[in-house]
Amino acid sequence: MLINKTILFAAEVAALLGYSTQYVYTLIHQGKLFAYKDPDGKAWRIPEKSITDYIQRQSAQYSRKR
């Protein structure tokens, strides 16, 4: 996967994964998608590695179910 940014916002991750922004927030709060807030605490920041790790875990989980 090619991501041109190293840090993304929740709405960008939602568009990338085909999820709603609310579902991305749910993944963050459940600890399934690592994210952090800057000191101003206004927006979640999601590192590219967090996204690729999440996709790999989802792919592995799907593969085991088949």
C-alpha positions in Angstrom: 0.0 0.0 0.0 1.2 3.5 -0.8 0.5 6.2 1.7 1.9 9.6 0.9 1.7 10.9 4.5 3.3 9.5 7.6 0.5 10.8 9.9 -3.1 10.8 9.0 -6.4 12.1 10.6 -9.3 9.9 11.4 -11.3 11.0 8.3 -8.4 10.3 6.0 -8.0 6.8 7.5 -11.8 6.2 7.2 -11.6 7.1 3.5 -8.5 5.0 2.9 -10.1 1.9 4.6 -13.6 2.4 3.4 -14.9 2.9 7.0 -16.9 5.6 8.6 -15.0 8.1 10.6 -17.0 7.0 13.7 -15.9 3.4 13.2 -12.2 4.6 13.1 -12.8 6.4 16.4 -14.3 3.1 17.7 -11.2 1.2 16.6 -9.0 3.8 18.4 -10.9 3.6 21.6 -10.9 -0.2 21.5 -7.1 -0.2 21.1 -7.3 -1.9 17.7 -5.8 1.1 15.9 -3.0 3.1 17.6 -3.5 6.9 17.6 -2.5 9.8 19.7 -3.5 13.4 20.2 -1.1 16.3 20.0 -0.8 18.5 23.1 -3.7 20.7 21.9 -5.8 17.5 22.1 -8.1 18.4 19.3 -7.6 15.7 16.7 -6.4 12.1 16.6 -3.2 11.5 14.7 -2.8 8.0 13.2 0.7 7.0 12.1 1.1 5.1 8.8 2.6 2.1 10.6 -0.5 1.9 12.8 -2.7 1.6 9.7 -0.4 -1.0 8.0 -0.3 -3.0 11.2 -4.1 -3.0 11.5 -4.5 -4.1 7.9 -2.0 -7.0 8.4 -3.8 -8.1 11.6 -7.1 -8.0 9.8 -5.7 -10.0 6.8 -4.2 -12.6 9.1 -7.4 -13.0 11.0 -9.4 -13.4 7.8 -6.9 -15.9 6.5 -7.2 -18.1 9.6 -11.0 -18.1 9.3 -10.8 -19.5 5.8 
